[in-house]
Amino acid sequence: MNRSVEFGDEEGWLAKTRINDVIKHLYGLQKVAFEGPCQELRPMALMLSARAKWNSWKKVGNMTPVEAMEQYITFLSHIVPPGWKTTLLHHVISTDQCKEEQVKPDVKKTDGVDSGD
């Protein structure tokens, strides 16, 4: 259950980082970027998910939303492999082509005018 991020780590530290830690860090940055520094009360200990999210948000600290956005983008640019856009686009195009080849509706286009036949 200790899944690690396997791509884009130039220094090698990311290969040893658990994927959940990466997600939590990105969540904290996203919360600061959209809502500002954490000013909410800490959730009860029994609310595990809410508490983990709160901890991630609080851990980011007092930075401006602009700084959080910049750190979010910088962080992702270091862990996402180069060419991901090309790979994603190729996957979408391939999927769309498969759908078009499998389902070819037999519908005649009309302009909505009765031809009188």
Contacts in CASP RR format, 6 or more apart in sequence:
PFRMAT RR
TARGET T0000
AUTHOR 0000-0000-0000
METHOD contacts of the structure
MODEL  1
MNRSVEFGDEEGWLAKTRINDVIKHLYGLQKVAFEGPCQELRPMALMLSA
RAKWNSWKKVGNMTPVEAMEQYITFLSHIVPPGWKTTLLHHVISTDQCKE
EQVKPDVKKTDGVDSGD
2 18 0 8 1.000
3 18 0 8 1.000
3 19 0 8 1.000
3 20 0 8 1.000
4 14 0 8 1.000
4 15 0 8 1.000
4 16 0 8 1.000
4 17 0 8 1.000
4 18 0 8 1.000
4 19 0 8 1.000
5 14 0 8 1.000
5 15 0 8 1.000
5 17 0 8 1.000
5 19 0 8 1.000
5 22 0 8 1.000
5 79 0 8 1.000
6 15 0 8 1.000
7 79 0 8 1.000
7 80 0 8 1.000
7 81 0 8 1.000
8 14 0 8 1.000
8 78 0 8 1.000
8 79 0 8 1.000
8 80 0 8 1.000
8 81 0 8 1.000
9 15 0 8 1.000
9 78 0 8 1.000
9 79 0 8 1.000
10 78 0 8 1.000
14 22 0 8 1.000
14 78 0 8 1.000
14 79 0 8 1.000
22 79 0 8 1.000
24 52 0 8 1.000
24 53 0 8 1.000
24 55 0 8 1.000
24 56 0 8 1.000
25 56 0 8 1.000
25 59 0 8 1.000
25 60 0 8 1.000
25 75 0 8 1.000
26 72 0 8 1.000
26 75 0 8 1.000
26 76 0 8 1.000
27 53 0 8 1.000
27 56 0 8 1.000
27 57 0 8 1.000
28 53 0 8 1.000
28 56 0 8 1.000
28 57 0 8 1.000
28 59 0 8 1.000
28 60 0 8 1.000
28 68 0 8 1.000
29 60 0 8 1.000
29 68 0 8 1.000
29 69 0 8 1.000
29 71 0 8 1.000
29 72 0 8 1.000
29 75 0 8 1.000
30 68 0 8 1.000
30 72 0 8 1.000
31 38 0 8 1.000
31 53 0 8 1.000
31 56 0 8 1.000
31 57 0 8 1.000
31 60 0 8 1.000
32 38 0 8 1.000
32 57 0 8 1.000
32 60 0 8 1.000
32 61 0 8 1.000
32 63 0 8 1.000
32 65 0 8 1.000
32 68 0 8 1.000
33 65 0 8 1.000
33 68 0 8 1.000
33 69 0 8 1.000
33 72 0 8 1.000
34 65 0 8 1.000
36 64 0 8 1.000
36 65 0 8 1.000
36 68 0 8 1.000
37 60 0 8 1.000
37 61 0 8 1.000
37 62 0 8 1.000
37 63 0 8 1.000
38 54 0 8 1.000
38 57 0 8 1.000
38 58 0 8 1.000
38 60 0 8 1.000
38 61 0 8 1.000
40 54 0 8 1.000
42 51 0 8 1.000
42 54 0 8 1.000
42 58 0 8 1.000
43 50 0 8 1.000
43 51 0 8 1.000
43 54 0 8 1.000
44 51 0 8 1.000
45 51 0 8 1.000
60 68 0 8 1.000
63 71 0 8 1.000
END
